Amino acid sequence: MKNIAESKVTLVEEIKALRQRVAELEKQDAEHTRVVEEELRASNEELQAANEELQSEITERRRAEETLRESEERLSQIIQGSSIPTFVIDNKHIITHWNKACENLTGIPASEVIGTNKQWMAFYPEERAVMADLIVNDLPEEEITKYYGDRYQKSTVIRGYTKLKISSLIWMKKVSGCSLRQYH
């Protein structure tokens, strides 16, 4: 019986030790769970902040794109509504606008030149730079003189701009009805 009593005591001690170990493990598990939940909460907050920032940037970009689209539309309307023959090229020398007055003056429909670098067709029989190309290239005055001699002058109205004296060419176009490029 002594053996049974000793076995019971040993068994009770082992059970107590196991319970204590289970309590320690539960405590460690609770601590790990708390740490993981804290990290997840912090990560979630960071992700939410990043998401809000991205949403804000997306909204801002959409507004900027809409503003740009409206601005481009206004510019196009201004250019198209002008009675002054006007064309616009981008920094790659591609025609982006060619208004009706320019069509009427040159006889070249906008559909033939928009999206191309054929602005020269309105003024010259063969390909060469026009004043707009020289301005886009930001050429110095001496270079412009090589192309135009004394037929250009710096604008007195808009600083940094150059204008080409072609009023006699336009007059000849209006009087004779011939293509402008025939007189250059």
Phi and psi restraints in degrees (value plus and minus 20) as a CYANA .aco file:
   2 LYS   PHI     -81.2   -41.2
   2 LYS   PSI     -59.4   -19.4
   3 ASN   PHI     -84.7   -44.7
   3 ASN   PSI     -57.2   -17.2
   4 ILE   PHI     -90.1   -50.1
   4 ILE   PSI     -62.0   -22.0
   5 ALA   PHI     -85.2   -45.2
   5 ALA   PSI     -63.1   -23.1
   6 GLU   PHI     -83.3   -43.3
   6 GLU   PSI     -60.1   -20.1
   7 SER   PHI     -84.4   -44.4
   7 SER   PSI     -59.3   -19.3
   8 LYS   PHI     -84.2   -44.2
   8 LYS   PSI     -64.5   -24.5
   9 VAL   PHI     -83.0   -43.0
   9 VAL   PSI     -64.7   -24.7
  10 THR   PHI     -81.7   -41.7
  10 THR   PSI     -63.7   -23.7
  11 LEU   PHI     -84.2   -44.2
  11 LEU   PSI     -62.4   -22.4
  12 VAL   PHI     -83.7   -43.7
  12 VAL   PSI     -62.8   -22.8
  13 GLU   PHI     -83.9   -43.9
  13 GLU   PSI     -61.0   -21.0
  14 GLU   PHI     -84.7   -44.7
  14 GLU   PSI     -60.2   -20.2
  15 ILE   PHI     -84.3   -44.3
  15 ILE   PSI     -63.7   -23.7
  16 LYS   PHI     -80.7   -40.7
  16 LYS   PSI     -64.4   -24.4
  17 ALA   PHI     -82.9   -42.9
  17 ALA   PSI     -62.7   -22.7
  18 LEU   PHI     -83.4   -43.4
  18 LEU   PSI     -62.9   -22.9
  19 ARG   PHI     -83.1   -43.1
  19 ARG   PSI     -61.6   -21.6
  20 GLN   PHI     -82.8   -42.8
  20 GLN   PSI     -61.9   -21.9
  21 ARG   PHI     -85.4   -45.4
  21 ARG   PSI     -60.7   -20.7
  22 VAL   PHI     -82.6   -42.6
  22 VAL   PSI     -62.3   -22.3
  23 ALA   PHI     -83.1   -43.1
  23 ALA   PSI     -62.8   -22.8
  24 GLU   PHI     -82.1   -42.1
  24 GLU   PSI     -65.0   -25.0
  25 LEU   PHI     -84.2   -44.2
  25 LEU   PSI     -60.3   -20.3
  26 GLU   PHI     -83.9   -43.9
  26 GLU   PSI     -59.8   -19.8
  27 LYS   PHI     -83.8   -43.8
  27 LYS   PSI     -65.8   -25.8
  28 GLN   PHI     -82.4   -42.4
  28 GLN   PSI     -61.9   -21.9
  29 ASP   PHI     -82.8   -42.8
  29 ASP   PSI     -62.3   -22.3
  30 ALA   PHI     -83.2   -43.2
  30 ALA   PSI     -61.3   -21.3
  31 GLU   PHI     -84.9   -44.9
  31 GLU   PSI     -65.7   -25.7
  32 HIS   PHI     -80.9   -40.9
  32 HIS   PSI     -63.6   -23.6
  33 THR   PHI     -80.9   -40.9
  33 THR   PSI     -64.3   -24.3
  34 ARG   PHI     -81.3   -41.3
  34 ARG   PSI     -65.1   -25.1
  35 VAL   PHI     -83.5   -43.5
  35 VAL   PSI     -65.7   -25.7
  36 VAL   PHI     -83.8   -43.8
  36 VAL   PSI     -64.2   -24.2
  37 GLU   PHI     -82.6   -42.6
  37 GLU   PSI     -60.0   -20.0
  38 GLU   PHI     -81.9   -41.9
  38 GLU   PSI     -66.7   -26.7
  39 GLU   PHI     -82.3   -42.3
  39 GLU   PSI     -62.2   -22.2
  40 LEU   PHI     -84.0   -44.0
  40 LEU   PSI     -61.2   -21.2
  41 ARG   PHI     -82.1   -42.1
  41 ARG   PSI     -64.8   -24.8
  42 ALA   PHI     -84.0   -44.0
  42 ALA   PSI     -64.3   -24.3
  43 SER   PHI     -82.5   -42.5
  43 SER   PSI     -61.8   -21.8
  44 ASN   PHI     -83.2   -43.2
  44 ASN   PSI     -62.2   -22.2
  45 GLU   PHI     -83.1   -43.1
  45 GLU   PSI     -62.4   -22.4
  46 GLU   PHI     -81.8   -41.8
  46 GLU   PSI     -64.3   -24.3
  47 LEU   PHI     -84.1   -44.1
  47 LEU   PSI     -60.4   -20.4
  48 GLN   PHI     -84.0   -44.0
  48 GLN   PSI     -62.8   -22.8
  49 ALA   PHI     -82.9   -42.9
  49 ALA   PSI     -64.1   -24.1
  50 ALA   PHI     -83.3   -43.3
  50 ALA   PSI     -60.6   -20.6
  51 ASN   PHI     -84.6   -44.6
  51 ASN   PSI     -63.1   -23.1
  52 GLU   PHI     -82.7   -42.7
  52 GLU   PSI     -60.8   -20.8
  53 GLU   PHI     -83.6   -43.6
  53 GLU   PSI     -63.8   -23.8
  54 LEU   PHI     -83.1   -43.1
  54 LEU   PSI     -62.8   -22.8
  55 GLN   PHI     -81.3   -41.3
  55 GLN   PSI     -61.0   -21.0
  56 SER   PHI     -84.0   -44.0
  56 SER   PSI     -63.9   -23.9
  57 GLU   PHI     -84.4   -44.4
  57 GLU   PSI     -59.9   -19.9
  58 ILE   PHI     -83.4   -43.4
  58 ILE   PSI     -64.7   -24.7
  59 THR   PHI     -82.1   -42.1
  59 THR   PSI     -64.5   -24.5
  60 GLU   PHI     -82.7   -42.7
  60 GLU   PSI     -61.7   -21.7
  61 ARG   PHI     -84.9   -44.9
  61 ARG   PSI     -62.3   -22.3
  62 ARG   PHI     -81.3   -41.3
  62 ARG   PSI     -61.5   -21.5
  63 ARG   PHI     -83.3   -43.3
  63 ARG   PSI     -63.9   -23.9
  64 ALA   PHI     -82.5   -42.5
  64 ALA   PSI     -62.6   -22.6
  65 GLU   PHI     -83.6   -43.6
  65 GLU   PSI     -60.9   -20.9
  66 GLU   PHI     -85.7   -45.7
  66 GLU   PSI     -62.4   -22.4
  67 THR   PHI     -82.8   -42.8
  67 THR   PSI     -63.0   -23.0
  68 LEU   PHI     -83.1   -43.1
  68 LEU   PSI     -64.6   -24.6
  69 ARG   PHI     -80.5   -40.5
  69 ARG   PSI     -64.2   -24.2
  70 GLU   PHI     -84.1   -44.1
  70 GLU   PSI     -60.2   -20.2
  71 SER   PHI     -84.7   -44.7
  71 SER   PSI     -64.1   -24.1
  72 GLU   PHI     -83.0   -43.0
  72 GLU   PSI     -59.2   -19.2
  73 GLU   PHI     -84.6   -44.6
  73 GLU   PSI     -63.5   -23.5
  74 ARG   PHI     -82.2   -42.2
  74 ARG   PSI     -64.6   -24.6
  75 LEU   PHI     -79.2   -39.2
  75 LEU   PSI     -66.0   -26.0
  76 SER   PHI     -81.3   -41.3
  76 SER   PSI     -62.1   -22.1
  77 GLN   PHI     -84.4   -44.4
  77 GLN   PSI     -60.5   -20.5
  78 ILE   PHI     -83.9   -43.9
  78 ILE   PSI     -67.2   -27.2
  79 ILE   PHI     -84.1   -44.1
  79 ILE   PSI     -66.4   -26.4
  80 GLN   PHI     -86.1   -46.1
  80 GLN   PSI     -53.1   -13.1
  81 GLY   PHI    -102.1   -62.1
  81 GLY   PSI     -27.1    12.9
  82 SER   PHI     -97.7   -57.7
  82 SER   PSI     121.1   161.1
  83 SER   PHI    -105.2   -65.2
  83 SER   PSI     -24.6    15.4
  84 ILE   PHI    -108.1   -68.1
  84 ILE   PSI     106.0   146.0
  85 PRO   PHI     -77.4   -37.4
  85 PRO   PSI     103.0   143.0
  86 THR   PHI    -160.2  -120.2
  86 THR   PSI     116.1   156.1
  87 PHE   PHI    -153.9  -113.9
  87 PHE   PSI     135.6   175.6
  88 VAL   PHI    -149.6  -109.6
  88 VAL   PSI     116.6   156.6
  89 ILE   PHI    -139.3   -99.3
  89 ILE   PSI     134.3   174.3
  90 ASP   PHI    -111.7   -71.7
  90 ASP   PSI    -194.7  -154.7
  91 ASN   PHI     -90.6   -50.6
  91 ASN   PSI     -25.9    14.1
  92 LYS   PHI    -123.0   -83.0
  92 LYS   PSI     -10.2    29.8
  93 HIS   PHI      49.4    89.4
  93 HIS   PSI       4.0    44.0
  94 ILE   PHI    -115.0   -75.0
  94 ILE   PSI     112.7   152.7
  95 ILE   PHI     -90.1   -50.1
  95 ILE   PSI     105.6   145.6
  96 THR   PHI    -127.0   -87.0
  96 THR   PSI     -45.3    -5.3
  97 HIS   PHI    -161.8  -121.8
  97 HIS   PSI     123.0   163.0
  98 TRP   PHI    -171.2  -131.2
  98 TRP   PSI      81.7   121.7
  99 ASN   PHI    -100.0   -60.0
  99 ASN   PSI     151.9   191.9
 100 LYS   PHI     -81.3   -41.3
 100 LYS   PSI     -58.7   -18.7
 101 ALA   PHI     -83.0   -43.0
 101 ALA   PSI     -56.7   -16.7
 102 CYS   PHI     -88.5   -48.5
 102 CYS   PSI     -58.9   -18.9
 103 GLU   PHI     -80.1   -40.1
 103 GLU   PSI     -67.7   -27.7
 104 ASN   PHI     -83.0   -43.0
 104 ASN   PSI     -61.1   -21.1
 105 LEU   PHI     -89.6   -49.6
 105 LEU   PSI     -64.7   -24.7
 106 THR   PHI    -112.6   -72.6
 106 THR   PSI     -42.0    -2.0
 107 GLY   PHI      58.7    98.7
 107 GLY   PSI     -11.3    28.7
 108 ILE   PHI    -126.2   -86.2
 108 ILE   PSI      98.3   138.3
 109 PRO   PHI     -87.1   -47.1
 109 PRO   PSI     125.7   165.7
 110 ALA   PHI     -75.9   -35.9
 110 ALA   PSI     -57.0   -17.0
 111 SER   PHI     -81.3   -41.3
 111 SER   PSI     -43.3    -3.3
 112 GLU   PHI    -100.9   -60.9
 112 GLU   PSI     -43.5    -3.5
 113 VAL   PHI    -137.5   -97.5
 113 VAL   PSI     -46.9    -6.9
 114 ILE   PHI     -81.9   -41.9
 114 ILE   PSI     111.9   151.9
 115 GLY   PHI      69.9   109.9
 115 GLY   PSI     -18.0    22.0
 116 THR   PHI    -140.8  -100.8
 116 THR   PSI     158.1   198.1
 117 ASN   PHI    -133.1   -93.1
 117 ASN   PSI      20.5    60.5
 118 LYS   PHI    -120.2   -80.2
 118 LYS   PSI      12.7    52.7
 119 GLN   PHI     -81.8   -41.8
 119 GLN   PSI     -47.1    -7.1
 120 TRP   PHI     -81.3   -41.3
 120 TRP   PSI     -48.3    -8.3
 121 MET   PHI     -77.1   -37.1
 121 MET   PSI     -48.9    -8.9
 122 ALA   PHI     -95.1   -55.1
 122 ALA   PSI     -38.1     1.9
 123 PHE   PHI    -144.5  -104.5
 123 PHE   PSI     -45.0    -5.0
 124 TYR   PHI    -153.8  -113.8
 124 TYR   PSI     131.8   171.8
 125 PRO   PHI     -95.2   -55.2
 125 PRO   PSI     -40.2    -0.2
 126 GLU   PHI    -155.7  -115.7
 126 GLU   PSI     141.1   181.1
 127 GLU   PHI     -82.2   -42.2
 127 GLU   PSI     111.1   151.1
 128 ARG   PHI    -185.6  -145.6
 128 ARG   PSI     145.9   185.9
 129 ALA   PHI     -89.3   -49.3
 129 ALA   PSI     120.5   160.5
 130 VAL   PHI    -123.0   -83.0
 130 VAL   PSI     151.4   191.4
 131 MET   PHI     -73.7   -33.7
 131 MET   PSI     -61.2   -21.2
 132 ALA   PHI     -78.7   -38.7
 132 ALA   PSI     -59.3   -19.3
 133 ASP   PHI     -83.4   -43.4
 133 ASP   PSI     -61.8   -21.8
 134 LEU   PHI     -85.7   -45.7
 134 LEU   PSI     -58.9   -18.9
 135 ILE   PHI     -87.3   -47.3
 135 ILE   PSI     -63.5   -23.5
 136 VAL   PHI     -80.7   -40.7
 136 VAL   PSI     -58.0   -18.0
 137 ASN   PHI     -96.7   -56.7
 137 ASN   PSI     -26.0    14.0
 138 ASP   PHI      35.4    75.4
 138 ASP   PSI      25.6    65.6
 139 LEU   PHI     -91.2   -51.2
 139 LEU   PSI     126.5   166.5
 140 PRO   PHI     -90.0   -50.0
 140 PRO   PSI     143.3   183.3
 141 GLU   PHI     -74.8   -34.8
 141 GLU   PSI     -59.2   -19.2
 142 GLU   PHI     -81.0   -41.0
 142 GLU   PSI     -57.6   -17.6
 143 GLU   PHI     -88.3   -48.3
 143 GLU   PSI     -61.3   -21.3
 144 ILE   PHI     -82.9   -42.9
 144 ILE   PSI     -58.6   -18.6
 145 THR   PHI     -80.1   -40.1
 145 THR   PSI     -56.9   -16.9
 146 LYS   PHI     -79.4   -39.4
 146 LYS   PSI     -55.1   -15.1
 147 TYR   PHI    -104.9   -64.9
 147 TYR   PSI     -59.8   -19.8
 148 TYR   PHI    -140.1  -100.1
 148 TYR   PSI     -22.5    17.5
 149 GLY   PHI      36.2    76.2
 149 GLY   PSI    -148.6  -108.6
 150 ASP   PHI    -117.2   -77.2
 150 ASP   PSI      -4.8    35.2
 151 ARG   PHI    -107.8   -67.8
 151 ARG   PSI      -6.1    33.9
 152 TYR   PHI    -154.5  -114.5
 152 TYR   PSI     141.1   181.1
 153 GLN   PHI    -171.6  -131.6
 153 GLN   PSI     134.4   174.4
 154 LYS   PHI     -90.3   -50.3
 154 LYS   PSI     122.3   162.3
 155 SER   PHI     -87.9   -47.9
 155 SER   PSI     115.5   155.5
 156 THR   PHI    -110.0   -70.0
 156 THR   PSI     -30.0    10.0
 157 VAL   PHI    -115.2   -75.2
 157 VAL   PSI     -67.0   -27.0
 158 ILE   PHI    -135.6   -95.6
 158 ILE   PSI      94.4   134.4
 159 ARG   PHI     -81.3   -41.3
 159 ARG   PSI     114.4   154.4
 160 GLY   PHI      67.1   107.1
 160 GLY   PSI     -19.6    20.4
 161 TYR   PHI    -125.4   -85.4
 161 TYR   PSI     136.1   176.1
 162 THR   PHI    -145.6  -105.6
 162 THR   PSI     124.8   164.8
 163 LYS   PHI    -145.8  -105.8
 163 LYS   PSI     130.1   170.1
 164 LEU   PHI    -125.0   -85.0
 164 LEU   PSI     112.7   152.7
 165 LYS   PHI    -102.2   -62.2
 165 LYS   PSI      78.6   118.6
 166 ILE   PHI    -146.8  -106.8
 166 ILE   PSI      -4.1    35.9
 167 SER   PHI     -77.8   -37.8
 167 SER   PSI     -55.2   -15.2
 168 SER   PHI     -88.4   -48.4
 168 SER   PSI     -53.0   -13.0
 169 LEU   PHI     -87.5   -47.5
 169 LEU   PSI     -62.7   -22.7
 170 ILE   PHI     -84.1   -44.1
 170 ILE   PSI     -62.5   -22.5
 171 TRP   PHI     -79.1   -39.1
 171 TRP   PSI     -64.3   -24.3
 172 MET   PHI     -81.8   -41.8
 172 MET   PSI     -57.5   -17.5
 173 LYS   PHI     -84.2   -44.2
 173 LYS   PSI     -65.6   -25.6
 174 LYS   PHI     -87.0   -47.0
 174 LYS   PSI     -59.2   -19.2
 175 VAL   PHI     -93.7   -53.7
 175 VAL   PSI     -66.6   -26.6
 176 SER   PHI    -110.5   -70.5
 176 SER   PSI     -44.4    -4.4
 177 GLY   PHI      58.8    98.8
 177 GLY   PSI     -15.6    24.4
 178 CYS   PHI    -103.9   -63.9
 178 CYS   PSI     143.8   183.8
 179 SER   PHI     -85.6   -45.6
 179 SER   PSI     119.9   159.9
 180 LEU   PHI     -78.3   -38.3
 180 LEU   PSI     -57.1   -17.1
 181 ARG   PHI     -87.0   -47.0
 181 ARG   PSI     -37.4     2.6
 182 GLN   PHI     -91.6   -51.6
 182 GLN   PSI     -40.2    -0.2
 183 TYR   PHI    -119.5   -79.5
 183 TYR   PSI     -22.1    17.9
